[in-house]
Amino acid sequence: MKTLIQRLFLVAAAASMLAGAAAQAAVQLSSTRVIMTSEQQHVSIFAKNLSGAPYVVQAWIDGPAEEMDTPFFITPPLSRFDSGVERRLSIARVGEGLPGDRESYYWINVLEIPQKKDQAENVLSLAMHTRIKLFYRPVAIQKLPRGAELLKWSLAREGNACQLVAQNSSAFLVNFARIEFPGEAKEFGRGAIAVPLGASRIPLSKCPAAASSQVLPHVVNDYGVIEAWPAAAVGPEAPAR
């Protein structure tokens, strides 16, 4: 029998391994994002098992709030990947009603399930979960302007909490790698999205002391490359919702 301390150590080890799951995933995807235009009914991405062991791979698509009802379907939803095997994951648009005047996004999920083995007590076997964004881009917006000049910044206060507000007047999503802002951690804003033709609010750890501040956004482009956009002033406080 393992002691309580040994069991707690194993739980801590599992948490540490999960924190680095993306780097340790056995099944790697060929891209960090997928863009589908309104002219396309199908797009593809490739998955490859880079490990020396077989895995069962489950794939599905969900929405920004993890809703399962989406206009997209991915095949095969479940398959076996032996060592070194690469397969195409095909994404089909099966529903209508998507916005025609702006971009929208969903999540492609890939869950790799290791083969079950006869193992000693308390040996961990982790199922790694990879998520990348699927962007849907209407053809009607492709030649419309986009960029830093169409993004305006302000502050919003709700009680003792403050939020950084990104007002995006373009028809394109803006995906942040991080946002440099006084008093915030290095990874602040990582994964945040400025929705098109609307305002997005990003919670701050504390309200800024200065009456005026600047932001330096780092944005992920269509190719998965991080670009530093010009520093921008943060305008007057936005009205509370």
Buried (B, 14 or more C-beta within 10 A) or exposed (E): EEEEEEEEEBEEEEEEEBEEBEEEBBBBBEEEBBBBEBEBEEBEBEBBBEBEEBBBBBBBBBBEEEEEEBBBBBEEEEBBBEEEBEBEBBBBBEEEEBBEEBBBBBBBBBBBBBEEEEEEEEEEEEEBBBEBBBBBBBEEBEEBEBEBEBBBBBBBBEEEEBBBBBBBBBBBBBBBBBBBBEEBEEEBBEEBBBBBBEBBBBEBEEEBEEEEBBBEBBBBEEEEEEEEBEEBEBEEBBEEE
